[in-house]
Amino acid sequence: MSSATEPAFFVLTALVGASRHGYGIVEEVARLSGGRTRLKVGTLYGVLDRLVKEGLVELDREEVWQGRLRRYFTLTDDGRRYLAAEAARMAENARLAVGLLQGGTA
């Protein structure tokens, strides 16, 4: 698997600890990113389709709410491991950049 895009990273992070439906994911991504990442519905479902295909997210359940079908998604064990690895990779990249900006060497 390749590195996570920012929207995919935040979708995975939004699913840690709770399954969520599409609108809930959009809201949680906005909250987690401090409003920097705002997903449109088309973008969200494109990301979710890819994450489901890769086995990182799965459909948890479906329910009808106000006449509309809500699909809830959850993080898989593989998704949790992938997110942990991505977070560690990103933290290492940030550590390297900060070190260089502070006059260190790579």
The first five atom37 places (N, CA, C, CB, O) and aatype in JSON, in Angstrom:
{
  "aatype": [12, 15, 15, 0, 16, 6, 14, 0, 13, 13, 19, 10, 16, 0, 10, 19, 7, 0, 15, 1, 8, 7, 18, 7, 9, 19, 6, 6, 19, 0, 1, 10, 15, 7, 7, 1, 16, 1, 10, 11, 19, 7, 16, 10, 18, 7, 19, 10, 3, 1, 10, 19, 11, 6, 7, 10, 19, 6, 10, 3, 1, 6, 6, 19, 17, 5, 7, 1, 10, 1, 1, 18, 13, 16, 10, 16, 3, 3, 7, 1, 1, 18, 10, 0, 0, 6, 0, 0, 1, 12, 0, 6, 2, 0, 1, 10, 0, 19, 7, 10, 10, 5, 7, 7, 16, 0],
  "atom_mask": [
    [1, 1, 1, 1, 1],
    [1, 1, 1, 1, 1],
    [1, 1, 1, 1, 1],
    [1, 1, 1, 1, 1],
    [1, 1, 1, 1, 1],
    [1, 1, 1, 1, 1],
    [1, 1, 1, 1, 1],
    [1, 1, 1, 1, 1],
    [1, 1, 1, 1, 1],
    [1, 1, 1, 1, 1],
    [1, 1, 1, 1, 1],
    [1, 1, 1, 1, 1],
    [1, 1, 1, 1, 1],
    [1, 1, 1, 1, 1],
    [1, 1, 1, 1, 1],
    [1, 1, 1, 1, 1],
    [1, 1, 1, 0, 1],
    [1, 1, 1, 1, 1],
    [1, 1, 1, 1, 1],
    [1, 1, 1, 1, 1],
    [1, 1, 1, 1, 1],
    [1, 1, 1, 0, 1],
    [1, 1, 1, 1, 1],
    [1, 1, 1, 0, 1],
    [1, 1, 1, 1, 1],
    [1, 1, 1, 1, 1],
    [1, 1, 1, 1, 1],
    [1, 1, 1, 1, 1],
    [1, 1, 1, 1, 1],
    [1, 1, 1, 1, 1],
    [1, 1, 1, 1, 1],
    [1, 1, 1, 1, 1],
    [1, 1, 1, 1, 1],
    [1, 1, 1, 0, 1],
    [1, 1, 1, 0, 1],
    [1, 1, 1, 1, 1],
    [1, 1, 1, 1, 1],
    [1, 1, 1, 1, 1],
    [1, 1, 1, 1, 1],
    [1, 1, 1, 1, 1],
    [1, 1, 1, 1, 1],
    [1, 1, 1, 0, 1],
    [1, 1, 1, 1, 1],
    [1, 1, 1, 1, 1],
    [1, 1, 1, 1, 1],
    [1, 1, 1, 0, 1],
    [1, 1, 1, 1, 1],
    [1, 1, 1, 1, 1],
    [1, 1, 1, 1, 1],
    [1, 1, 1, 1, 1],
    [1, 1, 1, 1, 1],
    [1, 1, 1, 1, 1],
    [1, 1, 1, 1, 1],
    [1, 1, 1, 1, 1],
    [1, 1, 1, 0, 1],
    [1, 1, 1, 1, 1],
    [1, 1, 1, 1, 1],
    [1, 1, 1, 1, 1],
    [1, 1, 1, 1, 1],
    [1, 1, 1, 1, 1],
    [1, 1, 1, 1, 1],
    [1, 1, 1, 1, 1],
    [1, 1, 1, 1, 1],
    [1, 1, 1, 1, 1],
    [1, 1, 1, 1, 1],
    [1, 1, 1, 1, 1],
    [1, 1, 1, 0, 1],
    [1, 1, 1, 1, 1],
    [1, 1, 1, 1, 1],
    [1, 1, 1, 1, 1],
    [1, 1, 1, 1, 1],
    [1, 1, 1, 1, 1],
    [1, 1, 1, 1, 1],
    [1, 1, 1, 1, 1],
    [1, 1, 1, 1, 1],
    [1, 1, 1, 1, 1],
    [1, 1, 1, 1, 1],
    [1, 1, 1, 1, 1],
    [1, 1, 1, 0, 1],
    [1, 1, 1, 1, 1],
    [1, 1, 1, 1, 1],
    [1, 1, 1, 1, 1],
    [1, 1, 1, 1, 1],
    [1, 1, 1, 1, 1],
    [1, 1, 1, 1, 1],
    [1, 1, 1, 1, 1],
    [1, 1, 1, 1, 1],
    [1, 1, 1, 1, 1],
    [1, 1, 1, 1, 1],
    [1, 1, 1, 1, 1],
    [1, 1, 1, 1, 1],
    [1, 1, 1, 1, 1],
    [1, 1, 1, 1, 1],
    [1, 1, 1, 1, 1],
    [1, 1, 1, 1, 1],
    [1, 1, 1, 1, 1],
    [1, 1, 1, 1, 1],
    [1, 1, 1, 1, 1],
    [1, 1, 1, 0, 1],
    [1, 1, 1, 1, 1],
    [1, 1, 1, 1, 1],
    [1, 1, 1, 1, 1],
    [1, 1, 1, 0, 1],
    [1, 1, 1, 0, 1],
    [1, 1, 1, 1, 1],
    [1, 1, 1, 1, 1]
  ],
  "atom_positions": [
    [[0.83, -1.19, 0.0], [0.0, 0.0, 0.0], [0.87, 1.25, 0.0], [-0.94, 0.0, 1.2], [1.95, 1.27, 0.59]],
    [[0.4, 2.25, -0.65], [1.14, 3.5, -0.71], [0.82, 4.36, 0.51], [0.82, 4.28, -2.01], [-0.01, 3.99, 1.35]],
    [[1.49, 5.49, 0.6], [1.23, 6.44, 1.68], [-0.2, 6.94, 1.6], [2.23, 7.62, 1.63], [-0.77, 7.07, 0.51]],
    [[-0.75, 7.23, 2.74], [-2.13, 7.72, 2.79], [-2.19, 9.18, 2.35], [-2.71, 7.57, 4.21], [-1.33, 9.99, 2.71]],
    [[-3.21, 9.51, 1.58], [-3.48, 10.92, 1.29], [-4.0, 11.56, 2.58], [-4.51, 11.08, 0.09], [-4.39, 10.85, 3.51]],
    [[-3.99, 12.87, 2.62], [-4.5, 13.54, 3.82], [-5.96, 13.2, 4.09], [-4.34, 15.05, 3.68], [-6.31, 12.92, 5.24]],
    [[-6.84, 13.21, 3.08], [-8.23, 12.82, 3.36], [-8.32, 11.38, 3.88], [-9.08, 12.96, 2.1], [-9.07, 11.12, 4.83]],
    [[-7.59, 10.44, 3.29], [-7.64, 9.05, 3.74], [-7.12, 8.92, 5.17], [-6.83, 8.15, 2.8], [-7.69, 8.2, 5.99]],
    [[-6.03, 9.63, 5.47], [-5.47, 9.61, 6.83], [-6.52, 10.06, 7.84], [-4.21, 10.5, 6.91], [-6.7, 9.43, 8.88]],
    [[-7.21, 11.16, 7.54], [-8.2, 11.67, 8.48], [-9.45, 10.81, 8.53], [-8.57, 13.08, 8.11], [-10.06, 10.71, 9.59]],
    [[-9.85, 10.18, 7.43], [-10.99, 9.26, 7.47], [-10.66, 8.08, 8.38], [-11.36, 8.76, 6.04], [-11.47, 7.7, 9.22]],
    [[-9.47, 7.5, 8.22], [-9.06, 6.4, 9.09], [-9.03, 6.85, 10.54], [-7.68, 5.87, 8.67], [-9.51, 6.13, 11.43]],
    [[-8.48, 8.01, 10.79], [-8.38, 8.52, 12.16], [-9.77, 8.76, 12.75], [-7.56, 9.82, 12.19], [-9.99, 8.52, 13.93]],
    [[-10.7, 9.24, 11.93], [-12.07, 9.49, 12.39], [-12.77, 8.21, 12.82], [-12.87, 10.18, 11.3], [-13.71, 8.25, 13.61]],
    [[-12.32, 7.08, 12.3], [-12.97, 5.81, 12.61], [-12.33, 5.07, 13.79], [-12.93, 4.92, 11.41], [-12.8, 3.99, 14.17]],
    [[-11.28, 5.64, 14.38], [-10.66, 5.02, 15.55], [-11.65, 5.12, 16.71], [-9.29, 5.71, 15.91], [-12.06, 6.22, 17.1]],
    [[-12.03, 4.0, 17.24], [-12.88, 3.99, 18.43], [-14.37, 4.04, 18.2], [0.0, 0.0, 0.0], [-15.14, 3.84, 19.14]],
    [[-14.82, 4.31, 16.97], [-16.27, 4.39, 16.74], [-16.57, 4.19, 15.26], [-16.84, 5.74, 17.22], [-15.86, 4.7, 14.4]],
    [[-17.64, 3.44, 14.98], [-18.09, 3.37, 13.6], [-18.9, 4.65, 13.33], [-18.96, 2.07, 13.32], [-19.53, 5.19, 14.24]],
    [[-18.86, 5.12, 12.1], [-19.54, 6.37, 11.76], [-20.16, 6.26, 10.38], [-18.56, 7.56, 11.81], [-19.69, 5.51, 9.52]],
    [[-21.22, 7.02, 10.18], [-21.84, 7.14, 8.87], [-21.17, 8.3, 8.15], [-23.39, 7.36, 8.97], [-20.39, 9.04, 8.75]],
    [[-21.47, 8.47, 6.87], [-20.78, 9.45, 6.04], [-20.73, 10.85, 6.6], [0.0, 0.0, 0.0], [-19.66, 11.45, 6.69]],
    [[-21.89, 11.39, 7.0], [-21.91, 12.75, 7.53], [-21.11, 12.84, 8.83], [-23.36, 13.21, 7.76], [-20.44, 13.84, 9.08]],
    [[-21.19, 11.8, 9.65], [-20.42, 11.76, 10.89], [-18.92, 11.76, 10.62], [0.0, 0.0, 0.0], [-18.15, 12.38, 11.36]],
    [[-18.51, 11.07, 9.57], [-17.1, 11.06, 9.19], [-16.68, 12.45, 8.74], [-16.84, 10.02, 8.07], [-15.64, 12.95, 9.15]],
    [[-17.49, 13.08, 7.89], [-17.18, 14.43, 7.4], [-17.0, 15.38, 8.58], [-18.31, 14.94, 6.45], [-16.04, 16.15, 8.61]],
    [[-17.91, 15.34, 9.54], [-17.83, 16.23, 10.7], [-16.59, 15.93, 11.54], [-19.09, 16.08, 11.57], [-15.9, 16.86, 11.98]],
    [[-16.29, 14.67, 11.76], [-15.15, 14.3, 12.59], [-13.84, 14.66, 11.91], [-15.18, 12.81, 12.9], [-12.9, 15.11, 12.58]],
    [[-13.75, 14.48, 10.6], [-12.55, 14.88, 9.86], [-12.33, 16.39, 9.99], [-12.66, 14.48, 8.37], [-11.2, 16.83, 10.22]],
    [[-13.37, 17.17, 9.84], [-13.25, 18.62, 9.99], [-12.78, 18.97, 11.4], [-14.6, 19.32, 9.69], [-11.93, 19.84, 11.57]],
    [[-13.33, 18.3, 12.4], [-12.95, 18.57, 13.79], [-11.49, 18.19, 14.04], [-13.87, 17.8, 14.76], [-10.72, 18.97, 14.6]],
    [[-11.11, 16.98, 13.63], [-9.75, 16.5, 13.86], [-8.7, 17.35, 13.17], [-9.62, 15.06, 13.4], [-7.61, 17.56, 13.69]],
    [[-9.04, 17.85, 11.98], [-8.07, 18.62, 11.2], [-8.13, 20.11, 11.51], [-8.33, 18.4, 9.71], [-7.44, 20.91, 10.87]],
    [[-8.92, 20.49, 12.48], [-9.07, 21.9, 12.8], [-9.67, 22.68, 11.65], [0.0, 0.0, 0.0], [-9.42, 23.88, 11.5]],
    [[-10.49, 21.99, 10.83], [-11.15, 22.64, 9.7], [-10.29, 22.71, 8.44], [0.0, 0.0, 0.0], [-10.75, 23.23, 7.42]],
    [[-9.07, 22.2, 8.49], [-8.19, 22.26, 7.31], [-8.61, 21.29, 6.23], [-6.75, 21.98, 7.71], [-8.4, 21.54, 5.04]],
    [[-9.2, 20.18, 6.62], [-9.66, 19.19, 5.64], [-11.17, 19.12, 5.72], [-9.01, 17.79, 5.91], [-11.74, 18.67, 6.71]],
    [[-11.81, 19.55, 4.65], [-13.28, 19.53, 4.55], [-13.64, 18.64, 3.37], [-13.89, 20.98, 4.39], [-13.39, 18.99, 2.21]],
    [[-14.21, 17.5, 3.67], [-14.53, 16.53, 2.63], [-15.9, 16.79, 2.02], [-14.48, 15.12, 3.18], [-16.87, 17.05, 2.74]],
    [[-15.97, 16.73, 0.71], [-17.25, 16.74, 0.02], [-17.71, 15.29, -0.07], [-17.14, 17.4, -1.42], [-16.89, 14.37, 0.0]],
    [[-19.01, 15.09, -0.22], [-19.57, 13.75, -0.21], [-18.92, 12.85, -1.26], [-21.06, 13.8, -0.43], [-18.58, 11.71, -0.97]],
    [[-18.75, 13.37, -2.48], [-18.13, 12.57, -3.55], [-16.72, 12.15, -3.2], [0.0, 0.0, 0.0], [-16.32, 11.01, -3.46]],
    [[-15.96, 13.05, -2.62], [-14.59, 12.74, -2.2], [-14.6, 11.7, -1.1], [-13.86, 14.01, -1.72], [-13.83, 10.74, -1.14]],
    [[-15.47, 11.89, -0.12], [-15.55, 10.94, 1.0], [-15.81, 9.53, 0.51], [-16.64, 11.36, 1.98], [-15.11, 8.6, 0.9]],
    [[-16.83, 9.36, -0.35], [-17.18, 8.0, -0.76], [-16.14, 7.41, -1.7], [-18.54, 7.99, -1.43], [-15.99, 6.19, -1.75]],
    [[-15.43, 8.24, -2.44], [-14.29, 7.75, -3.23], [-13.2, 7.2, -2.31], [0.0, 0.0, 0.0], [-12.64, 6.14, -2.57]],
    [[-12.91, 7.95, -1.25], [-11.9, 7.51, -0.26], [-12.37, 6.24, 0.43], [-11.62, 8.63, 0.79], [-11.61, 5.29, 0.55]],
    [[-13.63, 6.23, 0.88], [-14.15, 5.04, 1.56], [-14.13, 3.82, 0.66], [-15.57, 5.29, 2.06], [-13.76, 2.73, 1.11]],
    [[-14.52, 3.96, -0.6], [-14.5, 2.83, -1.53], [-13.1, 2.25, -1.64], [-15.01, 3.26, -2.92], [-12.91, 1.03, -1.63]],
    [[-12.09, 3.14, -1.76], [-10.7, 2.68, -1.87], [-10.25, 1.99, -0.58], [-9.77, 3.86, -2.18], [-9.6, 0.94, -0.63]],
    [[-10.6, 2.57, 0.58], [-10.2, 1.98, 1.86], [-10.88, 0.63, 2.09], [-10.53, 2.93, 3.0], [-10.27, -0.28, 2.65]],
    [[-12.13, 0.49, 1.66], [-12.82, -0.8, 1.77], [-12.15, -1.82, 0.87], [-14.33, -0.65, 1.4], [-11.92, -2.96, 1.27]],
    [[-11.84, -1.42, -0.36], [-11.19, -2.32, -1.31], [-9.84, -2.8, -0.78], [-11.01, -1.63, -2.68], [-9.45, -3.95, -1.01]],
    [[-9.13, -1.92, -0.07], [-7.81, -2.26, 0.49], [-7.92, -3.02, 1.81], [-6.99, -1.0, 0.69], [-6.9, -3.43, 2.36]],
    [[-9.13, -3.2, 2.32], [-9.32, -3.95, 3.55], [-9.02, -3.16, 4.82], [0.0, 0.0, 0.0], [-8.83, -3.75, 5.88]],
    [[-8.96, -1.84, 4.72], [-8.63, -1.0, 5.87], [-9.88, -0.54, 6.62], [-7.83, 0.21, 5.43], [-9.83, -0.22, 7.8]],
    [[-10.99, -0.52, 5.92], [-12.29, -0.1, 6.47], [-13.32, -1.11, 5.96], [-12.67, 1.38, 6.04], [-13.17, -1.67, 4.88]],
    [[-14.36, -1.34, 6.76], [-15.44, -2.22, 6.32], [-16.78, -1.64, 6.72], [-15.27, -3.63, 6.91], [-16.88, -0.82, 7.63]],
    [[-17.81, -2.07, 6.01], [-19.17, -1.67, 6.33], [-19.55, -2.35, 7.65], [-20.17, -2.06, 5.18], [-19.44, -3.57, 7.79]],
    [[-19.98, -1.55, 8.61], [-20.36, -2.06, 9.93], [-21.83, -2.43, 9.96], [-20.04, -1.03, 11.02], [-22.22, -3.51, 10.41]],
    [[-22.66, -1.49, 9.48], [-24.11, -1.72, 9.46], [-24.78, -0.67, 8.59], [-24.7, -1.7, 10.91], [-24.17, 0.33, 8.2]],
    [[-26.05, -0.93, 8.3], [-26.88, 0.03, 7.57], [-28.15, 0.24, 8.35], [-27.18, -0.46, 6.11], [-28.67, -0.7, 8.96]],
    [[-28.66, 1.47, 8.34], [-29.94, 1.74, 8.99], [-30.65, 2.84, 8.22], [-29.74, 2.13, 10.48], [-30.02, 3.66, 7.55]],
    [[-31.96, 2.84, 8.32], [-32.74, 3.89, 7.68], [-32.98, 4.97, 8.72], [-34.11, 3.33, 7.11], [-33.43, 4.71, 9.83]],
    [[-32.67, 6.2, 8.33], [-32.85, 7.36, 9.2], [-33.52, 8.45, 8.38], [-31.5, 7.85, 9.8], [-32.97, 8.89, 7.37]],
    [[-34.68, 8.88, 8.81], [-35.47, 9.89, 8.11], [-35.65, 9.54, 6.63], [-34.81, 11.26, 8.25], [-35.53, 10.4, 5.75]],
    [[-35.93, 8.27, 6.37], [-36.2, 7.8, 5.02], [-34.98, 7.59, 4.15], [0.0, 0.0, 0.0], [-35.11, 7.23, 2.98]],
    [[-33.79, 7.8, 4.7], [-32.56, 7.62, 3.92], [-31.71, 6.53, 4.55], [-31.75, 8.95, 3.83], [-31.69, 6.35, 5.77]],
    [[-31.01, 5.81, 3.7], [-30.13, 4.74, 4.17], [-28.81, 5.33, 4.66], [-29.88, 3.7, 3.06], [-28.15, 6.07, 3.93]],
    [[-28.44, 5.0, 5.87], [-27.15, 5.4, 6.42], [-26.26, 4.17, 6.49], [-27.3, 6.06, 7.83], [-26.65, 3.14, 7.06]],
    [[-25.09, 4.28, 5.91], [-24.12, 3.19, 5.99], [-23.04, 3.6, 6.99], [-23.5, 2.86, 4.58], [-22.44, 4.67, 6.87]],
    [[-22.8, 2.74, 7.96], [-21.79, 2.99, 8.99], [-20.54, 2.19, 8.65], [-22.32, 2.61, 10.4], [-20.61, 1.01, 8.28]],
    [[-19.41, 2.83, 8.77], [-18.13, 2.19, 8.47], [-17.3, 2.08, 9.74], [-17.36, 2.98, 7.38], [-17.44, 2.88, 10.66]],
    [[-16.43, 1.08, 9.76], [-15.57, 0.86, 10.91], [-14.15, 0.53, 10.42], [-16.12, -0.27, 11.81], [-13.96, 0.05, 9.3]],
    [[-13.2, 0.77, 11.26], [-11.8, 0.48, 10.97], [-11.54, -1.0, 11.2], [-10.85, 1.35, 11.85], [-11.98, -1.56, 12.2]],
    [[-10.85, -1.65, 10.29], [-10.48, -3.06, 10.47], [-9.16, -3.12, 11.27], [-10.33, -3.79, 9.08], [-8.51, -2.1, 11.5]],
    [[-8.79, -4.33, 11.68], [-7.49, -4.49, 12.35], [-6.35, -4.08, 11.43], [-7.3, -5.96, 12.81], [-5.4, -3.44, 11.87]],
    [[-6.45, -4.44, 10.14], [-5.43, -4.01, 9.17], [-5.42, -2.48, 9.05], [-5.69, -4.65, 7.79], [-4.35, -1.88, 8.93]],
    [[-6.59, -1.87, 9.09], [-6.68, -0.41, 9.02], [-6.02, 0.24, 10.22], [0.0, 0.0, 0.0], [-5.34, 1.26, 10.08]],
    [[-6.21, -0.34, 11.39], [-5.58, 0.18, 12.61], [-4.05, 0.08, 12.51], [-6.1, -0.6, 13.86], [-3.34, 1.03, 12.85]],
    [[-3.56, -1.06, 12.03], [-2.1, -1.23, 11.88], [-1.55, -0.26, 10.84], [-1.76, -2.7, 11.48], [-0.49, 0.34, 11.05]],
    [[-2.26, -0.11, 9.73], [-1.83, 0.8, 8.66], [-1.79, 2.24, 9.18], [-2.77, 0.7, 7.44], [-0.82, 2.96, 8.93]],
    [[-2.83, 2.66, 9.9], [-2.88, 4.01, 10.44], [-1.73, 4.24, 11.42], [-4.22, 4.27, 11.12], [-1.11, 5.3, 11.4]],
    [[-1.45, 3.28, 12.26], [-0.34, 3.41, 13.21], [0.99, 3.57, 12.47], [-0.27, 2.19, 14.16], [1.82, 4.39, 12.86]],
    [[1.19, 2.79, 11.41], [2.42, 2.88, 10.63], [2.51, 4.22, 9.91], [2.5, 1.73, 9.61], [3.59, 4.82, 9.84]],
    [[1.4, 4.7, 9.37], [1.38, 6.0, 8.68], [1.67, 7.13, 9.66], [0.02, 6.23, 7.99], [2.42, 8.05, 9.34]],
    [[1.07, 7.07, 10.84], [1.31, 8.11, 11.85], [2.78, 8.12, 12.25], [0.4, 7.88, 13.09], [3.37, 9.19, 12.41]],
    [[3.38, 6.95, 12.42], [4.8, 6.88, 12.78], [5.67, 7.42, 11.65], [5.2, 5.41, 13.11], [6.65, 8.13, 11.9]],
    [[5.32, 7.09, 10.4], [6.08, 7.58, 9.25], [6.0, 9.1, 9.16], [5.56, 6.95, 7.95], [7.01, 9.77, 8.94]],
    [[4.8, 9.63, 9.34], [4.62, 11.07, 9.27], [5.36, 11.78, 10.42], [3.14, 11.42, 9.3], [5.94, 12.85, 10.22]],
    [[5.33, 11.19, 11.6], [6.03, 11.78, 12.75], [7.54, 11.81, 12.5], [5.71, 10.99, 14.05], [8.21, 12.78, 12.83]],
    [[8.06, 10.75, 11.91], [9.49, 10.7, 11.6], [9.84, 11.75, 10.54], [9.89, 9.3, 11.1], [10.87, 12.42, 10.65]],
    [[9.0, 11.89, 9.53], [9.23, 12.92, 8.51], [9.22, 14.31, 9.13], [8.17, 12.83, 7.4], [10.06, 15.15, 8.8]],
    [[8.26, 14.55, 10.03], [8.18, 15.86, 10.69], [9.41, 16.09, 11.57], [6.89, 15.96, 11.54], [9.96, 17.19, 11.59]],
    [[9.84, 15.06, 12.28], [11.04, 15.18, 13.13], [12.25, 15.55, 12.29], [11.31, 13.87, 13.89], [13.03, 16.41, 12.69]],
    [[12.41, 14.93, 11.14], [13.53, 15.22, 10.24], [13.47, 16.67, 9.76], [13.51, 14.26, 9.04], [14.47, 17.38, 9.79]],
    [[12.3, 17.1, 9.32], [12.15, 18.47, 8.81], [12.44, 19.5, 9.91], [10.74, 18.68, 8.26], [13.15, 20.48, 9.67]],
    [[11.89, 19.28, 11.1], [12.12, 20.22, 12.2], [13.6, 20.26, 12.55], [11.29, 19.83, 13.43], [14.15, 21.34, 12.8]],
    [[14.24, 19.11, 12.58], [15.67, 19.06, 12.87], [16.47, 19.86, 11.86], [0.0, 0.0, 0.0], [17.38, 20.61, 12.24]],
    [[16.16, 19.71, 10.59], [16.87, 20.45, 9.55], [16.6, 21.94, 9.65], [16.47, 19.94, 8.17], [17.5, 22.75, 9.46]],
    [[15.35, 22.3, 9.94], [15.0, 23.72, 10.07], [15.71, 24.36, 11.26], [13.49, 23.88, 10.21], [15.94, 25.57, 11.27]],
    [[16.05, 23.57, 12.25], [16.73, 24.07, 13.43], [18.25, 24.03, 13.28], [16.31, 23.27, 14.65], [19.0, 24.23, 14.24]],
    [[18.69, 23.75, 12.04], [20.13, 23.78, 11.77], [20.84, 22.45, 11.89], [0.0, 0.0, 0.0], [22.07, 22.4, 11.84]],
    [[20.09, 21.38, 12.04], [20.69, 20.07, 12.12], [21.03, 19.52, 10.75], [0.0, 0.0, 0.0], [20.88, 20.2, 9.73]],
    [[21.46, 18.28, 10.72], [21.74, 17.6, 9.45], [20.86, 16.38, 9.34], [23.23, 17.21, 9.35], [20.37, 15.85, 10.33]],
    [[20.67, 15.95, 8.13], [19.82, 14.79, 7.88], [20.53, 13.51, 8.19], [19.35, 14.77, 6.44], [19.96, 12.43, 8.04]]
  ]
}
